[in-house]
């Protein structure tokens, strides 16, 4: 019996040492350094399995507002996960369809809701304005960008926004009647477009309801990061870690 207990203790010690070795392999401070300071993101992975993160707002990155968070992290292969115990919050889209007698056009109304969470508790759900919301019908390249006012490029580096449609506070507009089988929606808070199948192609009125959940403290939730050597691939593209276009965070040398 004593021999079995000793073997069990040794096994647990080995597991713990392996876990510590795995954590220490990736521990350090990673950032997009400019003159020794992080421009937008700084991630510190500690040996005890905790982290500290300073980064810009991932929901509304155009604001460049910075948030600071702490939590836990685990590793598996070259992939680490920040706060693995927290489930991702995903936006949702659902559509109400009606027949209202329109033959040559379809009237569309968009309701944009924001669910606000604090300390993992829903504290408010509100109808909120949006800066830009993109809708496409059938094919993603044939999209409409809904805006409050016309967007004009102010410099050569600014993105081009095509197919602009200006809407008022009712978020209602019309498009020519066409064979609609699905609608795709994308806006701030989405990692990728959400597509919804339509039930009735003859519907003359579509009410598109968009719900975006947001943690007020911007706590990362099951956030993946890929570590390769002294590089940490942190940023995402279409819901996946971008290892090709986005610049990785680099490990601090001293």
Number of C-alpha atoms within 10 A of each C-alpha: 5 7 8 9 10 10 11 12 12 12 12 11 12 12 12 12 12 12 16 14 13 17 22 15 13 24 19 19 21 25 25 20 16 9 7 9 11 17 13 17 20 21 25 19 23 17 18 12 17 17 20 16 21 17 20 20 17 20 17 13 13 10 10 12 12 14 16 16 14 16 16 16 22 18 20 10 8 13 15 21 18 25 20 18 11 13 11 12 14 12 22 16 18 14 18 13 17 14 14 12 12 13 12 10 15 21 18 16 18 17 18 19 19 19 18 18 17 14 10 12 9 13 12 10 14 11 12 13 13 16 12 17 16 19 20 18 18 17 10 15 8 10 18 18 18 24 18 16 13 12 13 10 11 8 7 7 7 9 10 10 12 10 12 17 15 16 16 11 7 9 17 16 15 13 10 10 16 13 11 16 13 15 21 19 22 20 23 18 18 18 17 16 18 17 19 16 13 17 13 13 14 19 21 20 19 19 16 20 15 21 21 21 20 19 19 14 15 18 21 21 17 18 19 22 20 21 21 13 11 15 17 25 21 22 21 17 13 10 11 13 16 17 15 9 9 13 14 21 23 22 22 15 8 5
